[in-house]
Amino acid sequence: MNRCEDGAIFTIFGGTGNLSYYKLMPAFYQLHQEGRLIKRMAIVAIGRREKTTKDYIEEVEVAIKQKSKTYTKESFDDFKDHIYYYEMDFADDEHYPAFEKYMSELDTAIEACGNRVFYLATLPNFFPTISKQLKTYGLLETRGYRRAVFEKPFGYDYTSAKKINEGISEVFGESNIYRIDHYLGKEMIQNIHMIRLSNQIFKGVWNKHSIDNVQITVKEDMGVGDRGGYYDQSGALRDMIQNHLIQILALVAMEPPADLDTESIRQEKVKVLKHIAINKEEVIFGQYRGYTEEEKVPSDSLTETFVGLKAHVNTERFQGVPFYLRTGKYLDTREAEVIVEFKNDSVYKNLEASMESNLLVIKIQPEEGIYFRINTKQPRSENRLMPVSMDYCQSCNIVYKSPEAYERLLLDITLGDRTLFTSWEEIEHAWRIVDKLMAGIENKRDYIFTYEPKTDGPSEVHELLEKEGHVWWCLSALTATYFQDLEVEDEH
Ligand SMILES: NC(=O)c1ccc[n+]([C@@H]2O[C@H](COP(=O)([O-])OP(=O)(O)OC[C@H]3O[C@@H](n4cnc5c(N)ncnc54)[C@H](OP(=O)(O)O)[C@@H]3O)[C@@H](O)[C@H]2O)c1
């Protein structure tokens, strides 16, 4: 290996934030334990708070102890040599000359060969400002790679996202930009592709002729907690649908890419995004009871904490197949899954104990795995059917223990692989979908329904499907054993 491939400075703007302590540092630590962190990697955390590197390391150790199941004192002592704390106000340009000097000296000390990653875990309005200052003060004039990573949310609407994108693109250029949608780092999200494209049994039926509807659910079981101020500015549509759920939809609906490289995959996703339409009459907004009493939430807030909707994918492959999306806070469970319901059509469909539709469930979290429901002959009957399932739990299997999303993403950043990061075009089209929908809603008060905490959202979201002859599938009910309810008829 070339010595320069083994050195880099990874700077985190927002290094004393929740994301850094509880996601990024534990992910770096895990990579270190697995021997996958590059050897001469300095992780420089930036914050305004006065503290030493030693103080910061102690705080990181507390967070890692909480998050990591594999923490050991010995390996943390080894890992901590990678960590540095640097105090600055990144909004103040006077702080950049000293920062440039610090980075040059550190680069020489660890032999980073000028390889730099700038991870902006800050509010999006800081993205262009920080990028510009990095350029102005010479932090990008190095002989190595200069990559920039931008956390979500990428803007608040199309106009703000475009402005942010222009600001960062003129500094870094698209090929050095990594826009995070951490859902794409999740193991089972990547698996959507693999399952679809590597199994002959699905390849031929992945279309409007065989698929009846697709359901994408991401439920959270907690309220907004102390993040009400941030959340109230965005709401479920912008915080979850615009990025995570629309990205999942694109992976389910896209054409198989010509190649598995970054550009081919991105192009196919963009083609789907261009063909998504959502009608305002087919959207249900909800707000959990008590939301307006949460800390930093205005008492008259109309921000939605729940969205359920029907999306139309107007492509040759999926024209006419409803894609139902729902997500919300303070719901009955914390779970995420994609359910593909196949058409229910066969010579057996009119039998007394009629056949059930085939279901393919891709379980994203908390359990990761695949569930598949098929029909079989009921034992000891003449021609009755019963549904049975094949249920694979990947996360139950210690051998296949999945990595956390951020582990994969941080590794890809250091390797320069942008496949699991979103392109500007994807973001642009996702915002256009959301903006168009919001523009058609004159008074949100007419669309928002109250739901009780710890339920599965407003009842109106069930009516949305019922009027089309569909139901929201409930994974826990599906996985409850069928045999418990089965009355086996002794016909002989
Ligand atoms: N938390 C998550 O799990 C999560 C998940 C996905 C996306 N995100 C996104 O990631 C970003 C960070 O989230 P977070 O939860 O870590 O936020 P947070 O806990 O509020 O932390 C904010 C960070 O920004 C720093 N900061 C703010 N203004 C600064 C300035 N002028 N100069 C220097 N440092 C400054 C703060 O440092 P000091 O206070 O020390 O100055 C702190 O480190 C947000 O945009 C959020 O939407 C977070």
The ligand as a MOL file (V3000), in Angstrom:
LIG
                    3D

  0  0  0     0  0            999 V3000
M  V30 BEGIN CTAB
M  V30 COUNTS 48 52 0 0 0
M  V30 BEGIN ATOM
M  V30 1 N -28.2330 13.5730 16.3010 0
M  V30 2 C -28.5110 12.7340 15.3470 0
M  V30 3 O -28.6750 11.5200 15.5560 0
M  V30 4 C -28.6190 13.2170 13.9090 0
M  V30 5 C -29.0480 12.3180 12.9320 0
M  V30 6 C -29.0940 12.7400 11.6050 0
M  V30 7 C -28.7350 14.0560 11.2900 0
M  V30 8 N -28.3390 14.9140 12.2630 0 CHG=1
M  V30 9 C -27.9560 16.2770 11.8600 0
M  V30 10 O -26.6150 16.5280 12.2460 0
M  V30 11 C -26.4700 17.8640 12.6740 0
M  V30 12 C -25.8950 17.8880 14.0890 0
M  V30 13 O -26.8240 17.2610 14.9300 0
M  V30 14 P -26.5520 17.0750 16.4910 0
M  V30 15 O -27.6710 16.2870 17.0250 0
M  V30 16 O -25.1850 16.5760 16.7220 0 CHG=-1
M  V30 17 O -26.6760 18.6120 16.9980 0
M  V30 18 P -26.3260 19.1970 18.4070 0
M  V30 19 O -26.2680 18.1270 19.4470 0
M  V30 20 O -27.2360 20.3490 18.6210 0
M  V30 21 O -24.8280 19.7530 18.2130 0
M  V30 22 C -24.5370 20.9000 17.4830 0
M  V30 23 C -23.0440 20.9800 17.3210 0
M  V30 24 O -22.7120 22.0960 16.5080 0
M  V30 25 C -21.6930 22.8370 17.1720 0
M  V30 26 N -21.7940 24.2480 16.7920 0
M  V30 27 C -22.9340 24.9480 16.5670 0
M  V30 28 N -22.6060 26.2010 16.1850 0
M  V30 29 C -21.2600 26.2610 16.1610 0
M  V30 30 C -20.3270 27.2720 15.8420 0
M  V30 31 N -20.7230 28.4860 15.4460 0
M  V30 32 N -19.0160 26.9900 15.9120 0
M  V30 33 C -18.5870 25.7810 16.3140 0
M  V30 34 N -19.4140 24.7700 16.6240 0
M  V30 35 C -20.7430 25.0180 16.5590 0
M  V30 36 C -21.9380 22.6130 18.6380 0
M  V30 37 O -20.7630 22.8160 19.3390 0
M  V30 38 P -20.6490 23.6920 20.6920 0
M  V30 39 O -21.9910 23.7370 21.3160 0
M  V30 40 O -19.5890 22.9810 21.4440 0
M  V30 41 O -20.2040 24.9960 20.1890 0
M  V30 42 C -22.2770 21.1240 18.6030 0
M  V30 43 O -21.0960 20.3790 18.4820 0
M  V30 44 C -27.8500 18.5200 12.5620 0
M  V30 45 O -27.9440 19.2290 11.3560 0
M  V30 46 C -28.8050 17.3360 12.5520 0
M  V30 47 O -29.9670 17.5960 11.8050 0
M  V30 48 C -28.2700 14.5200 13.5590 0
M  V30 END ATOM
M  V30 BEGIN BOND
M  V30 1 1 1 2
M  V30 2 2 2 3
M  V30 3 1 2 4
M  V30 4 1 4 5
M  V30 5 2 4 48
M  V30 6 2 5 6
M  V30 7 1 6 7
M  V30 8 2 7 8
M  V30 9 1 8 9
M  V30 10 1 8 48
M  V30 11 1 9 10
M  V30 12 1 9 46
M  V30 13 1 10 11
M  V30 14 1 11 12
M  V30 15 1 11 44
M  V30 16 1 12 13
M  V30 17 1 13 14
M  V30 18 2 14 15
M  V30 19 1 14 16
M  V30 20 1 14 17
M  V30 21 1 17 18
M  V30 22 2 18 19
M  V30 23 1 18 20
M  V30 24 1 18 21
M  V30 25 1 21 22
M  V30 26 1 22 23
M  V30 27 1 23 24
M  V30 28 1 23 42
M  V30 29 1 24 25
M  V30 30 1 25 26
M  V30 31 1 25 36
M  V30 32 1 26 27
M  V30 33 1 26 35
M  V30 34 2 27 28
M  V30 35 1 28 29
M  V30 36 1 29 30
M  V30 37 2 29 35
M  V30 38 1 30 31
M  V30 39 2 30 32
M  V30 40 1 32 33
M  V30 41 2 33 34
M  V30 42 1 34 35
M  V30 43 1 36 37
M  V30 44 1 36 42
M  V30 45 1 37 38
M  V30 46 2 38 39
M  V30 47 1 38 40
M  V30 48 1 38 41
M  V30 49 1 42 43
M  V30 50 1 44 45
M  V30 51 1 44 46
M  V30 52 1 46 47
M  V30 END BOND
M  V30 END CTAB
M  END
